[in-house]
Amino acid sequence: MLRKHEESLNDKKRFTALVKDLFPDQAKNVNLLLMAYNMGIAQDIQNTSRINNTFAFRYVKQLMDDFGMSRVNADWIVSVWCVCYGNKVLGRTCEITLQKQGGGPAIQDEKSSSGKSYGDLFTYKKSLQGSGLAVARFSGSKNTTIIFQNKSGNTPVIEIAEGSFKNNKTEEAILTEGIGYIGKGAFADCDCLHQVVLPMSMKEIGDSAFENCSSLKSVSLPMMVERIGENAFKRTGLKTLKIPKSVYWIGDGVLSGCSELEQIAIPENMDTVPKRMFEECTALKKVVLHENLHSIGERAFFGCGSLDFIIIPDSVKSIGQDAFSNTDKQFIIQCSFGSYAEEYARKNKIKYQLV
């Protein structure tokens, strides 16, 4: 079913109806399947490169803690998703084995060498973002993949604290649904970090949150993100970034120094290209600006040596100093006759073409 109808996984109503139609006499198993699906297991499997015990146990624990599911049922349905979808359909490396229902556990409790459970390996402090906790530290020795818990006892965990994982050697960071904030410099200088899975609950990514994460090649921003701080992805390995329409504020220099960034589209909810947003993005070749854009900040495209043209809409009434300095030698601004962009190009002796 998952192989034949994989596209339905991105439509909750369609997937729910499909499962119920295909398995009308298996109400219990359908409910188990949908409970794990509603937690976002399909999307997290899509975004991870390796499915190990730590990845799987996160869901087992949440199904038991939040929904009162038995260990047997939780273990079985999570292993079904991991093996059948993750391994068989997507071809992900999977360390989980699929056992008959009731024959588990295929997924082991996460314990450290000291005997502590996985959740006990985190240190928390009071969050500055609201009523909840912020993750301050992880003390586990197996820190290649860290799955951030959304509860400590009965208290919700809503934030990754400022600077808490700076210069850490973690390779994968998976944030559980319920976490809404990443603090300033939380993962800065993590040069081994190549994968980040953000939950739908994510609202704000702080200043320099992932600055200098050179191995981070892609990240999927959830559709509810509202704010992205200054230099949040500065000097990362991102090749492209889709900015959701929910974002209403982006700080200066958010993608500056991303030398592998090749293309970007400015969403319609942004009326300004912030200062230094793409400064020194030397591989940037394609930029799409929408028809309601008002301004382009200073040094926004400074040093974009591969950018040979850009179409600037008539709506733009302000372009900052050195916005297009040090671009390709053949760089051309395409604009309308009488537009502000034409005036700017002439004043700054930049080649332009009327369209």
C-alpha positions as CSV (number, residue, x, y, z in Angstrom):
1,M,0.0,0.0,0.0
2,L,2.7,2.5,1.0
3,R,4.6,1.8,-2.3
4,K,1.6,2.1,-4.5
5,H,0.0,5.2,-2.8
6,E,3.1,7.0,-1.5
7,E,2.0,10.4,-2.7
8,S,-1.1,10.2,-0.4
9,L,1.2,10.5,2.6
10,N,1.4,14.3,2.2
11,D,-2.4,14.7,2.4
12,K,-3.7,13.7,5.8
13,K,-7.4,13.5,4.8
14,R,-6.6,11.4,1.7
15,F,-4.3,9.0,3.5
16,T,-6.7,8.5,6.4
17,A,-9.6,7.7,4.0
18,L,-7.4,5.4,1.9
19,V,-6.2,3.3,4.9
20,K,-9.8,2.9,6.2
21,D,-11.0,1.9,2.7
22,L,-8.3,-0.6,2.1
23,F,-8.5,-2.3,5.5
24,P,-12.2,-2.0,6.5
25,D,-12.0,-5.1,8.8
26,Q,-8.9,-4.2,10.7
27,A,-10.0,-1.2,12.7
28,K,-7.5,-1.7,15.5
29,N,-4.5,-1.9,13.2
30,V,-5.8,1.1,11.2
31,N,-6.0,3.1,14.3
32,L,-2.5,2.2,15.3
33,L,-1.2,3.1,11.9
34,L,-2.9,6.5,11.9
35,M,-1.8,7.3,15.4
36,A,1.9,7.0,14.4
37,Y,1.2,8.8,11.1
38,N,-0.4,11.8,12.9
39,M,2.7,12.1,15.1
40,G,4.7,12.8,11.9
41,I,6.6,9.5,11.6
42,A,6.3,9.4,7.8
43,Q,7.8,12.9,7.3
44,D,10.6,12.2,9.8
45,I,11.5,8.9,8.0
46,Q,11.6,10.8,4.7
47,N,14.0,13.3,6.2
48,T,16.4,10.9,7.9
49,S,19.2,8.9,6.3
50,R,19.4,6.2,8.9
51,I,16.7,4.5,11.0
52,N,18.2,3.2,14.2
53,N,16.9,2.2,17.6
54,T,17.2,5.8,19.0
55,F,15.1,7.1,16.1
56,A,12.4,4.4,16.6
57,F,12.2,4.5,20.4
58,R,11.2,8.1,20.3
59,Y,7.9,7.1,18.8
60,V,7.4,4.1,21.0
61,K,7.8,6.2,24.1
62,Q,5.5,9.0,22.8
63,L,2.8,6.6,21.9
64,M,2.9,5.1,25.4
65,D,3.3,8.3,27.3
66,D,0.9,10.6,25.3
67,F,-1.7,8.1,24.1
68,G,-1.6,5.3,26.7
69,M,-0.7,2.7,24.0
70,S,0.7,-0.6,25.3
71,R,4.4,-1.3,24.7
72,V,3.5,-4.3,22.5
73,N,1.3,-2.3,20.1
74,A,3.6,0.8,20.1
75,D,6.7,-1.4,19.3
76,W,4.9,-3.2,16.5
77,I,3.4,-0.2,14.7
78,V,6.6,1.8,14.8
79,S,8.6,-1.1,13.5
80,V,6.1,-1.5,10.6
81,W,6.6,2.2,9.6
82,C,10.4,1.9,9.9
83,V,10.8,-1.3,8.0
84,C,7.9,-1.2,5.5
85,Y,8.1,2.4,4.6
86,G,11.6,3.5,5.6
87,N,13.5,0.5,4.3
88,K,11.3,-1.2,1.8
89,V,9.8,1.8,0.1
90,L,12.4,4.6,0.6
91,G,15.5,2.4,0.8
92,R,16.7,3.9,4.0
93,T,19.3,2.1,6.1
94,C,17.3,0.5,8.9
95,E,18.5,-1.2,12.0
96,I,15.0,-2.2,13.1
97,T,13.6,-5.7,12.4
98,L,10.0,-6.3,11.9
99,Q,8.4,-8.9,14.2
100,K,4.9,-10.4,14.3
101,Q,2.4,-8.4,16.3
102,G,2.8,-9.2,20.0
103,G,6.2,-10.8,19.4
104,G,8.4,-7.9,20.2
105,P,10.2,-5.9,21.3
106,A,11.9,-5.1,18.1
107,I,12.8,-1.7,19.6
108,Q,14.8,-1.6,22.8
109,D,14.5,0.9,25.6
110,E,17.2,3.5,25.2
111,K,19.7,3.2,28.1
112,S,23.0,4.8,28.7
113,S,26.0,3.0,30.2
114,S,24.9,4.3,33.6
115,G,21.5,2.7,33.2
116,K,19.7,6.0,32.7
117,S,16.8,6.2,30.2
118,Y,17.3,8.3,27.1
119,G,15.2,11.2,28.5
120,D,17.4,11.4,31.6
121,L,20.4,12.3,29.5
122,F,19.1,15.8,28.9
123,T,19.7,18.8,31.2
124,Y,17.0,21.5,31.2
125,K,16.5,25.0,32.3
126,K,13.5,27.3,32.4
127,S,12.6,28.5,28.9
128,L,12.5,32.3,28.2
129,Q,9.8,31.7,25.5
130,G,6.9,30.6,27.7
131,S,5.7,28.1,30.2
132,G,8.1,25.2,29.6
133,L,11.7,24.0,29.6
134,A,14.7,24.6,27.3
135,V,17.2,21.9,26.5
136,A,20.6,23.0,27.9
137,R,22.8,19.9,27.4
138,F,22.9,16.3,26.4
139,S,25.2,14.0,28.4
140,G,24.8,10.8,26.4
141,S,27.9,9.2,24.9
142,K,26.0,8.2,21.8
143,N,25.5,11.7,20.4
144,T,25.9,11.1,16.7
145,T,22.1,11.3,16.5
146,I,20.2,13.3,19.1
147,I,16.4,13.1,19.3
148,F,15.2,15.9,21.4
149,Q,12.3,15.0,23.8
150,N,9.2,17.2,24.1
151,K,8.6,16.4,27.8
152,S,10.6,16.1,31.0
153,G,8.3,14.4,33.4
154,N,5.0,16.3,33.0
155,T,6.6,19.6,31.9
156,P,6.7,20.4,28.2
157,V,10.0,21.1,26.5
158,I,9.6,23.9,24.0
159,E,13.0,25.3,23.3
160,I,16.7,24.4,22.4
161,A,18.6,26.9,24.6
162,E,21.0,29.5,23.4
163,G,24.4,28.1,22.6
164,S,23.5,24.8,24.1
165,F,25.1,22.6,21.3
166,K,27.6,25.0,19.9
167,N,30.7,23.3,18.4
168,N,29.2,19.9,19.1
169,K,30.0,16.8,17.0
170,T,26.4,15.7,16.5
171,E,25.6,14.6,13.0
172,E,21.8,14.5,13.2
173,A,19.4,16.5,15.3
174,I,15.8,15.5,15.4
175,L,13.4,17.8,17.2
176,T,10.1,16.3,18.5
177,E,6.7,17.8,17.9
178,G,6.0,20.5,20.5
179,I,9.4,22.2,20.4
180,G,8.9,25.7,19.0
181,Y,12.1,27.6,19.4
182,I,15.8,27.3,18.6
183,G,17.9,29.7,20.6
184,K,20.7,32.0,19.5
185,G,23.7,30.0,18.3
186,A,22.2,26.8,19.5
187,F,24.0,24.6,16.9
188,A,26.6,27.1,15.7
189,D,29.9,25.7,14.5
190,C,28.6,22.1,14.4
191,D,30.6,21.3,11.4
192,C,29.5,17.6,11.4
193,L,25.8,18.4,11.5
194,H,24.4,17.2,8.1
195,Q,20.7,16.6,9.0
196,V,18.2,18.6,11.0
197,V,14.5,17.5,11.3
198,L,12.3,20.3,12.4
199,P,8.7,19.7,13.8
200,M,5.6,21.4,12.5
201,S,5.4,23.2,15.9
202,M,8.6,25.2,15.1
203,K,8.0,29.0,15.3
204,E,11.3,30.7,15.6
205,I,14.9,30.0,14.6
206,G,17.2,32.3,16.5
207,D,20.2,34.4,15.4
208,S,23.2,32.3,14.2
209,A,21.3,29.1,15.1
210,F,23.1,27.1,12.5
211,E,26.0,29.4,11.6
212,N,29.1,27.6,10.3
213,C,27.3,24.2,10.0
214,S,29.3,23.5,6.8
215,S,28.0,20.0,6.4
216,L,24.3,21.0,6.4
217,K,23.3,20.6,2.8
218,S,19.5,20.8,3.1
219,V,16.8,21.7,5.6
220,S,13.0,21.6,5.4
221,L,11.4,24.6,7.1
222,P,8.0,23.7,8.6
223,M,5.0,25.6,7.3
224,M,4.4,27.3,10.6
225,V,7.8,29.0,11.1
226,E,7.3,32.8,11.7
227,R,10.8,34.2,12.4
228,I,14.3,33.4,11.2
229,G,17.1,35.3,13.0
230,E,20.2,37.1,11.7
231,N,22.9,34.9,10.2
232,A,20.7,31.8,11.1
233,F,22.1,29.8,8.2
234,K,25.3,31.8,7.5
235,R,28.1,29.8,6.0
236,T,26.2,26.5,5.9
237,G,26.3,24.0,3.0
238,L,22.7,24.7,1.8
239,K,22.2,24.5,-1.9
240,T,18.6,25.9,-1.8
241,L,16.1,26.9,0.8
242,K,12.3,27.1,0.5
243,I,11.0,29.8,2.8
244,P,7.4,29.2,3.9
245,K,4.7,31.8,3.5
246,S,4.2,31.8,7.3
247,V,7.6,33.6,7.8
248,Y,6.9,37.3,8.5
249,W,10.4,38.4,9.6
250,I,13.9,37.4,8.5
251,G,17.1,38.9,10.0
252,D,20.1,40.3,8.1
253,G,22.7,38.0,6.6
254,V,20.5,34.9,7.0
255,L,22.2,33.0,4.1
256,S,25.4,35.0,3.7
257,G,28.5,33.0,2.9
258,C,26.5,30.0,1.7
259,S,29.0,29.2,-1.1
260,E,27.0,26.2,-2.4
261,L,23.6,28.0,-2.6
262,E,22.4,27.9,-6.2
263,Q,18.9,29.2,-6.3
264,I,16.3,30.9,-4.1
265,A,12.8,32.3,-4.4
266,I,11.7,35.2,-2.2
267,P,8.1,34.3,-0.9
268,E,5.3,36.8,-1.3
269,N,5.0,37.4,2.4
270,M,8.4,39.1,2.4
271,D,8.4,42.7,1.2
272,T,12.1,43.2,1.7
273,V,15.3,41.3,0.8
274,P,17.2,41.9,4.1
275,K,20.7,43.4,4.2
276,R,23.5,41.0,3.3
277,M,21.0,38.2,2.9
278,F,23.0,36.5,0.1
279,E,26.4,38.2,0.5
280,E,29.2,36.1,-0.8
281,C,26.9,33.3,-2.1
282,T,29.3,32.7,-4.9
283,A,27.4,29.8,-6.6
284,L,24.0,31.7,-6.6
285,K,22.7,31.7,-10.2
286,K,18.9,32.1,-10.0
287,V,16.9,34.4,-7.9
288,V,13.1,34.9,-8.2
289,L,11.6,38.2,-6.8
290,H,7.8,38.5,-6.6
291,E,5.8,41.5,-7.9
292,N,5.0,43.0,-4.4
293,L,8.6,43.3,-3.2
294,H,9.3,46.8,-1.9
295,S,13.0,47.0,-1.2
296,I,16.4,45.3,-1.5
297,G,18.8,45.8,1.4
298,E,22.4,47.0,1.2
299,R,24.9,44.3,0.1
300,A,22.0,41.9,-0.4
301,F,23.8,40.2,-3.3
302,F,27.3,41.5,-2.8
303,G,29.9,39.0,-4.1
304,C,27.5,36.7,-5.8
305,G,30.0,36.0,-8.6
306,S,27.8,33.6,-10.5
307,L,24.7,35.8,-10.7
308,D,24.5,37.1,-14.2
309,F,21.0,38.6,-14.2
310,I,18.1,39.4,-12.0
311,I,14.5,40.6,-12.8
312,I,13.5,43.5,-10.5
313,P,9.8,44.2,-10.4
314,D,8.3,47.7,-10.6
315,S,7.2,47.4,-7.0
316,V,10.7,47.9,-5.8
317,K,11.3,51.5,-4.7
318,S,14.5,51.1,-2.7
319,I,17.8,49.4,-3.4
320,G,20.6,49.6,-0.8
321,Q,24.3,50.5,-1.4
322,D,26.4,47.8,-3.0
323,A,23.4,45.5,-3.4
324,F,24.8,44.1,-6.6
325,S,28.5,44.8,-6.3
326,N,31.0,42.1,-7.2
327,T,28.5,40.0,-9.2
328,D,29.2,38.3,-12.5
329,K,31.1,40.6,-15.0
330,Q,28.1,40.2,-17.4
331,F,25.5,40.9,-14.7
332,I,22.4,42.6,-16.1
333,I,19.4,44.1,-14.3
334,Q,16.2,43.4,-16.2
335,C,13.5,46.0,-15.4
336,S,10.8,48.2,-16.9
337,F,11.2,51.6,-18.5
338,G,10.9,54.4,-16.0
339,S,11.1,52.0,-13.0
340,Y,13.2,52.7,-9.9
341,A,15.4,49.7,-10.9
342,E,16.3,51.4,-14.2
343,E,17.2,54.6,-12.4
344,Y,19.3,52.7,-9.9
345,A,21.1,50.8,-12.6
346,R,22.0,54.0,-14.5
347,K,23.1,55.8,-11.4
348,N,25.4,52.9,-10.3
349,K,26.6,52.2,-13.9
350,I,25.2,48.7,-13.9
351,K,24.2,47.1,-17.2
352,Y,20.4,46.8,-17.6
353,Q,17.9,45.6,-20.1
354,L,14.3,46.9,-20.4
355,V,11.7,44.2,-20.5
